[in-house]
């Protein structure tokens, strides 16, 4: 029987963690003026969590399996709160970066531990829906913080946003502490070495396929929405505040796509279709977003549709984690491996798009998104073949 209360707490924990992602972009102008931070340093402050995730997400995922997923989420939220409060109390750039590194470790721990906690709390038939709900953690947390920041920053400065995110993170932390664990997580394999966990996960073809799909998706998604405010301001003549709010609303709609992905999965839609279909839509909508000849309302509506269609894809991937994890006690490890692909895409995707735009203008961006979509379609077909082989060998595994 699915314990939906546990699922809700895990999702709230993820949303709280995502607040610490969304608090940085709106605060960049204040950070630069108060701390004398240059644009490159500001970019690293925003991308530090992704960079750490790309470098060591797999190792942190293994640690969450060892610690147990509930305890790992508690520790992760505690690190986020501590890092945020330390950052709010300093005016030294290096200390701020150190506190941000602490937050980044906490963010990664929450993001890879939550799927394991959810997997241990649900009935198999509810896997798709439960992980679709989990998939809203990032878009909801980031967009909520981006919409609240314009009201916090003028009165309380960037420190107010840091304290606000820390205060809200206390809610799921307390809920996790008092949560009644009816069935303790299995500990029989806690002694599994990192090397063994690496072999068990990396030896599975599906691990690489899912990680690569997430890489292609995040490389295009972060590129689109990382530069959407700039596109709205420079190409469409929108004001800074309006551009920020419009971007936040579009990102929020990504959560709608997550839920739709879970509904489709519950109805029995094949995973490869739920990956290939959105990839086609991402390429088509990006052509409208970056097309000069289309009116503003059509370009913005296309960015919203892009977000909705894109949300189906991570929901599908996250729902497959407990299905394809090498063992039940390695869901966090498997999640870390897959999320490592996502973080690599988040780090390098915006850089690639920026280089393309610098050489060929915004019109070249649609070709980049189409290339990422094409890669996603090829990988979806590879996943289809892999699933068929797994189903033939283990009919109950898929």
C-alpha positions in Angstrom: 0.0 0.0 0.0 1.4 3.4 -1.0 2.1 5.8 1.8 1.3 9.0 0.1 2.2 11.1 3.2 5.8 9.9 2.8 5.7 10.7 -0.9 4.4 14.2 -0.1 7.2 14.8 2.5 9.8 13.7 0.0 8.4 16.1 -2.7 8.3 19.0 -0.2 11.9 18.3 0.7 12.8 18.5 -2.9 10.9 21.7 -3.4 12.6 23.2 -0.3 16.0 22.2 -1.8 15.1 23.8 -5.2 14.4 27.1 -3.4 18.1 27.4 -2.9 18.6 27.1 -6.7 16.0 29.7 -7.5 17.2 32.2 -4.9 20.5 32.9 -6.8 19.6 34.3 -10.3 17.4 37.2 -9.1 20.0 38.2 -6.4 23.0 38.3 -8.8 22.8 42.2 -9.4 22.8 42.8 -5.6 25.6 40.3 -5.0 27.7 41.9 -7.7 27.2 45.4 -6.4 27.7 44.6 -2.7 30.5 42.1 -3.0 32.2 43.3 -6.1 31.6 40.0 -7.8 32.3 39.8 -11.5 30.0 38.0 -14.0 32.1 34.9 -14.3 32.1 34.4 -10.5 28.3 35.0 -10.5 28.0 32.3 -13.1 30.0 29.8 -11.0 27.8 30.7 -8.0 24.7 29.7 -10.0 26.3 26.6 -11.5 28.2 25.2 -8.5 25.6 22.6 -7.6 25.5 21.3 -11.2 29.3 21.2 -11.4 29.5 19.2 -8.1 26.7 17.0 -9.3 28.5 16.3 -12.6 31.7 15.5 -10.7 30.5 13.4 -7.8 26.7 12.8 -8.0 27.3 9.1 -8.3 29.4 8.9 -5.1 26.9 11.0 -3.1 24.2 8.7 -4.4 26.1 5.7 -3.0 26.5 7.4 0.3 22.7 8.0 0.5 22.1 4.3 0.1 24.5 3.6 2.9 23.1 6.2 5.2 19.4 5.3 4.3 17.4 7.6 2.2 15.4 9.3 5.1 18.5 10.1 7.0 20.3 11.3 3.9 17.4 13.7 3.2 17.6 15.0 6.8 21.3 15.6 6.5 20.9 17.2 3.0 18.3 19.7 4.2 20.4 20.4 7.3 23.4 21.2 5.0 21.2 23.5 2.9 20.0 25.3 6.0 23.4 25.7 7.5 25.0 26.8 4.2 22.3 29.3 3.5 22.5 30.9 7.0 26.3 31.0 6.8 26.1 32.7 3.4 23.5 35.2 4.7 25.9 36.2 7.6 28.9 37.0 5.5 30.1 39.7 3.1 33.2 37.8 2.0 33.0 36.3 -1.4 35.1 33.3 -0.6 33.0 32.4 2.4 29.9 32.8 0.3 31.3 30.3 -2.2 32.2 27.9 0.6 28.7 28.1 2.0 27.3 27.6 -1.5 29.5 24.5 -1.8 27.9 23.2 1.4 24.4 23.9 0.0 25.3 22.1 -3.2 26.2 18.9 -1.4 23.0 19.1 0.5 21.0 19.7 -2.7 22.6 16.7 -4.4 21.9 14.5 -1.4 18.2 15.5 -1.3 17.8 15.0 -5.0 19.3 11.5 -5.1 17.9 10.3 -1.8 14.3 11.3 -2.3 13.7 8.8 -5.2 14.9 6.0 -2.9 12.6 7.1 -0.1 9.7 7.3 -2.5 10.5 3.9 -4.0 10.3 2.3 -0.5 7.0 3.9 0.2 4.9 3.0 -2.8 3.0 0.1 -4.4 4.6 -0.8 -7.8 1.4 0.2 -9.7 1.8 3.8 -8.3 5.4 4.1 -9.4 4.7 6.4 -12.4 2.4 8.7 -10.6 4.5 9.0 -7.5 7.7 9.8 -9.5 5.7 12.3 -11.6 4.8 14.1 -8.4 8.5 14.0 -7.4 9.4 15.5 -10.7 7.8 18.8 -9.9 10.3 19.5 -7.1 12.7 21.6 -9.3 10.3 23.6 -11.4 8.0 24.4 -8.5 10.8 25.3 -6.1 12.8 27.4 -8.6 9.8 29.3 -10.0 8.3 30.0 -6.5 11.6 31.5 -5.3 12.0 33.5 -8.5 8.5 35.0 -8.1 8.9 35.8 -4.4 12.4 37.3 -4.8 11.2 40.6 -6.3 9.3 41.3 -3.1 12.1 40.1 -0.7 15.1 41.7 -2.4 14.1 45.4 -2.1 13.3 45.2 1.6 15.7 42.5 2.9 18.4 42.3 0.3 19.9 39.0 -1.0 20.4 37.9 2.6 16.6 37.9 3.1 16.3 35.4 0.3 18.9 33.2 1.8 17.2 33.3 5.3 13.8 32.7 3.7 14.9 29.6 1.8 16.5 28.3 5.0 13.4 28.9 7.1 11.1 27.1 4.6 13.6 24.1 4.5 12.9 23.6 8.2 9.4 22.4 7.4 10.2 19.2 5.5 13.3 18.6 7.8 11.0 18.5 10.8 8.5 16.3 9.0 11.3 13.8 8.1 12.5 13.7 11.7 9.1 12.9 13.1 8.2 10.5 10.2 7.1 7.1 11.4 9.1 4.5 9.4 6.8 1.4 9.4 9.3 -0.7 7.5 13.0 0.1 8.1 15.1 0.1 4.9 17.0 -3.1 4.2 20.5 -2.9 5.6 21.8 -6.3 4.4 23.8 -4.7 1.6 25.0 -1.6 3.3 28.5 -3.1 3.3 28.6 -3.1 -0.5 31.7 -1.2 -1.6 31.7 1.8 -3.9 33.6 -0.3 -6.5 30.9 -3.0 -6.4 28.1 -0.5 -6.7 29.9 1.1 -9.6 30.2 -2.2 -11.4 26.6 -3.2 -10.8 25.3 0.1 -12.1 27.7 0.9 -14.9 27.5 -2.7 -16.3 23.8 -2.1 -17.2 23.2 -0.6 -20.6 20.0 1.0 -19.4 22.0 3.1 -16.9 24.0 4.8 -19.6 20.9 5.3 -21.9 18.9 7.0 -19.2 21.8 9.1 -18.1 22.4 10.2 -21.7 18.8 11.0 -22.2 18.8 13.2 -19.1 22.0 14.8 -20.4 20.4 15.7 -23.7 17.2 17.0 -22.1 18.9 19.1 -19.4 21.4 20.5 -21.9 18.5 21.9 -24.0 16.2 22.8 -21.2 18.7 24.8 -19.1 19.9 26.5 -22.3 16.4 27.6 -23.2 15.3 28.8 -19.7 18.7 30.1 -18.7 18.6 32.5 -21.6 14.9 33.1 -21.8 15.0 36.3 -19.7 17.7 37.7 -22.0 15.7 36.7 -25.1 12.6 38.3 -23.7 14.5 41.6 -22.9 16.8 41.8 -26.0 14.6 40.3 -28.7 11.1 41.1 -27.5 11.5 44.3 -25.6 10.1 43.0 -22.2 11.1 44.7 -19.0 13.4 43.0 -16.5 10.8 42.3 -13.8 8.2 41.1 -16.4 10.8 38.9 -18.0 11.7 37.3 -14.7 8.0 36.6 -13.8 7.3 35.3 -17.3 10.3 32.9 -17.1 9.2 31.7 -13.7 5.7 31.0 -14.9 7.0 29.1 -17.9 9.3 27.0 -15.6 6.4 26.3 -13.3 4.5 24.8 -16.2 7.2 22.2 -16.5 5.7 20.7 -13.3 2.4 20.2 -15.2 4.3 18.2 -17.7 5.8 16.0 -14.9 2.3 15.2 -13.7 1.1 14.4 -17.2 4.0 12.1 -17.7 3.0 10.2 -14.6 -0.6 10.0 -15.8 0.4 8.7 -19.2 2.7 6.1 -17.5 -0.1 5.0 -15.3 -2.2 4.5 -18.4 0.4 2.2 -19.8 2.2 4.4 -22.4 5.6 2.9 -23.4 8.6 4.7 -21.8 10.3 5.2 -25.2 7.2 7.0 -26.6 7.1 9.3 -23.5 10.7 10.2 -24.3 10.7 10.4 -28.1 7.4 12.3 -28.3 8.6 15.2 -26.1 11.9 15.3 -28.0 10.0 16.0 -31.2 7.9 18.7 -29.6 11.0 20.3 -28.0 12.5 20.7 -31.5 9.3 22.1 -33.0 8.6 24.6 -30.2 12.2 25.8 -30.0 11.9 26.8 -33.7 9.0 29.1 -32.7 10.7 30.4 -29.6 13.8 31.6 -31.5 12.0 32.6 -34.7 12.2 36.3 -35.4 9.2 36.4 -37.7 6.7 35.2 -35.1 4.7 37.5 -32.7 5.6 37.8 -29.1 2.5 35.9 -27.8 3.3 33.0 -30.1 7.0 32.9 -29.1 6.2 33.0 -25.4 3.4 30.5 -25.7 5.8 28.2 -27.4 8.2 28.4 -24.5 5.4 27.4 -22.1 4.5 24.5 -24.4 8.2 23.6 -24.5 8.2 23.5 -20.7 5.1 21.3 -20.5 6.2 18.8 -23.1 9.7 18.7 -21.6 8.3 17.9 -18.1 7.0 14.5 -19.4 10.6 13.4 -20.1 12.1 13.6 -16.6 9.0 12.2 -15.0 9.4 9.1 -17.2 13.1 8.8 -16.4 12.6 9.2 -12.7 9.7 6.7 -12.7 12.1 4.1 -14.2 14.7 4.4 -11.4 13.3 1.8 -9.0 12.4 -0.4 -12.0 16.0 -0.6 -13.4 18.1 -0.1 -10.3 20.5 -3.1 -9.9 19.1 -3.8 -6.5 16.4 -2.3 -4.3 19.1 -0.9 -1.9 20.9 0.8 -4.8 18.1 3.1 -5.9 20.1 6.1 -4.6 23.2 5.0 -6.3 21.4 4.5 -9.6 19.7 7.8 -9.2 23.0 9.5 -8.6 24.4 7.9 -11.8 21.4 9.1 -13.9 21.4 12.5 -12.3 25.1 12.9 -13.0 24.1 13.0 -16.7 21.5 15.6 -16.0 24.1 17.8 -14.2 26.7 17.4 -17.0 24.0 18.7 -19.4 23.2 21.6 -17.1 26.8 22.6 -16.9 27.7 22.4 -20.6 24.3 23.1 -22.3 24.2 26.8 -21.6 27.8 27.2 -22.6 27.2 25.5 -26.0 24.1 27.6 -26.7 26.0 30.8 -25.8 28.8 29.9 -28.2 26.3 29.2 -31.0 24.3 32.4 -30.4 27.6 34.4 -30.3 28.5 33.1 -33.8 25.2 32.7 -35.6 22.6 34.7 -33.6 19.5 33.4 -31.8 18.3 31.6 -34.9 21.1 29.1 -34.5 19.7 28.1 -31.1 16.8 26.2 -32.6 19.3 24.0 -34.5 21.1 23.2 -31.2 17.8 22.3 -29.6 16.8 20.2 -32.6 20.2 18.3 -32.4 19.6 17.6 -28.7 16.0 16.4 -29.6 17.4 14.2 -32.3 19.8 12.6 -29.9 17.0 12.0 -27.4 14.9 10.3 -30.1 17.8 8.0 -31.0 18.4 7.2 -27.3 14.6 6.5 -26.9 14.8 3.9 -29.6 17.8 2.4 -27.9 15.8 2.2 -24.7 13.0 0.5 -26.6 15.4 -2.2 -27.7 16.9 -2.6 -24.3 13.5 -2.9 -22.6 12.5 -5.6 -25.1 15.6 -7.6 -24.2 15.0 -7.1 -20.5 11.3 -8.1 -20.9 12.3 -11.2 -22.8 14.7 -12.3 -20.1 12.7 -11.0 -17.1 9.1 -10.5 -17.9 8.3 -8.9 -14.5 11.2 -6.4 -14.6 9.6 -3.9 -17.1 
